[in-house]
Amino acid sequence: MALKRKSKQFKWHRKHLLGLRELSAEEITYILDTAKGFEQISTRSVKKAPPLRGKVVVNLFFEDSTRTRNSFSLAANRLSADIIEFTKKDSSVSKGETLLDTAKNLEAMGIDIVVIRHSAGGAPRFLSRNIDACVINAGDGFCEHPTQGLLDTFTIRKIKGTLEGLKIAIVGDVAHSRVARSDMWAMTKLGAEVTFVGPPTLMPTEIGRLPVKVSYSLDEVIEKVDVINMLRIQFERLGGNPFPSIREYSHYFGLTVERMKKAKSDILVMHPGPINRGLEMESEVADGRNSVILEQVTNGLAVRMAVLFLVNQAAAQSK
Amino acid sequence: MKIILDSKEIEQVLGDLTNSIIADTPPELDIAVIGIRSRGEILAQRLSDRLSTELSKDVPCGTLDITLYRDDLNSPSSNAQPHVRTTEIGFDIDNRIIILVDDVLYTGRSARAAMAALIDLGRPRAIKLAVLVDRVGREMPIHADYVGYKTDVTVGELVQVNLVESDGKDEVVIE
């Protein structure tokens, strides 16, 4: 069953997925191509394949999540892995255990892959340096949410064919958004032009060093872009008063039916969820014909299966 | 390097395989051809074209990627990294006779993986294995139902199937 030809094909070697910033365009493309092979598992009669049989995946979530955690659980299940669900609320973390102690204890049970979400940026990298298991970042602080960046890119690529030359707006609370950052890395590396749009108070301080354009006016940007990704206003993270009122924010930066009239007819409307309906996006737009929000969720499953598969392969081959 | 089948002989062999499959299959039963990536995919397409013509009905063709079903995914000894590609089967395999196609039958491990993969897609009436070349060296209790050419090359030798669609010309060589 060995490959008959000595192909000079790309070889994936990372046993951790910590962020997209450090990946090459080739690596990102390879993950997206691999994800295509996992799509059909979810549509056929037996929605399961055996490649992670006997492996244990732990979902180590120190922050709330439904979509990402469920998506990783289902992805791991579909690859026949066993899953341990670990949330901050009902664990020893609430008794004061440190991140490393928690991870070391889990590792002592023989886990193979840790999927971690943590409010501290860099927590996944710290973990990857201190344990033997594979580490997948499911969101760290305001830094990265690599699988979201990959599934957004996968969704665009699937519909538009390529990212090359596309104009993409990422709108809203960019400062607090790890999604915006992971999207930016993946999309720009694959040749898209990304514009961050939002009030100056919600722009990241390091904006000048990022490979993006910046606009403070959604009306100026909306007619030019091929894809618009509306970020959620993260009330739980907002400090101070970044905008005078919700209504005013909505007026300037909400994706309304009225504003959509100025957009290209084939614009893709995206949202990482959960949506604040009527705030960053009107319901008619969220459920409208340009919306690919539910496709994003479906594609997330294929992308996460691919990532679980690839890190496990890299670990198996580095033994 | 020794050529064991040239392009004319490959045509001849495909013709013989087509005839054997037809002789074996009751005409009232639905039949479909599924090739194992990547050379099997091309051979499956050619067989399905021939079967469609001979039977004057559409014999659908699909492609199976067996990577997720390989038995060496977690064995550190495998140095060639497997690449996951798509399975493309645009028809229901339930109750059909599936002609599973591969270029070379050797250890039997690909055929085992392919059967496991197929059964996760549905329940065919039967799975029959058709191969262009059957070489000795089985490591699984598997045999082909339709064999184009049998060879007893030794372990160190490589049987390579080249096809126009992927390699520019049709030939089977031993290296």
Chai-1 contact restraints between the chains, C-beta under 6 A:
chainA,res_idxA,chainB,res_idxB,connection_type,confidence,min_distance_angstrom,max_distance_angstrom,comment,restraint_id
A,M1,B,R109,contact,1.0,0.0,6.0,A-B,restraint_1
A,M1,B,S110,contact,1.0,0.0,6.0,A-B,restraint_2
A,A2,B,A80,contact,1.0,0.0,6.0,A-B,restraint_3
A,L3,B,A80,contact,1.0,0.0,6.0,A-B,restraint_4
A,K11,B,Q81,contact,1.0,0.0,6.0,A-B,restraint_5
A,T34,B,V84,contact,1.0,0.0,6.0,A-B,restraint_6
A,K36,B,T86,contact,1.0,0.0,6.0,A-B,restraint_7
A,G37,B,D65,contact,1.0,0.0,6.0,A-B,restraint_8
A,G37,B,V84,contact,1.0,0.0,6.0,A-B,restraint_9
A,G37,B,R85,contact,1.0,0.0,6.0,A-B,restraint_10
A,G37,B,T86,contact,1.0,0.0,6.0,A-B,restraint_11
A,Q40,B,T87,contact,1.0,0.0,6.0,A-B,restraint_12
A,R44,B,L121,contact,1.0,0.0,6.0,A-B,restraint_13
A,S45,B,G122,contact,1.0,0.0,6.0,A-B,restraint_14
A,V46,B,D120,contact,1.0,0.0,6.0,A-B,restraint_15
A,A49,B,L68,contact,1.0,0.0,6.0,A-B,restraint_16
A,P51,B,L68,contact,1.0,0.0,6.0,A-B,restraint_17
A,P51,B,L73,contact,1.0,0.0,6.0,A-B,restraint_18
A,A316,B,N74,contact,1.0,0.0,6.0,A-B,restraint_19
A,K319,B,P76,contact,1.0,0.0,6.0,A-B,restraint_20
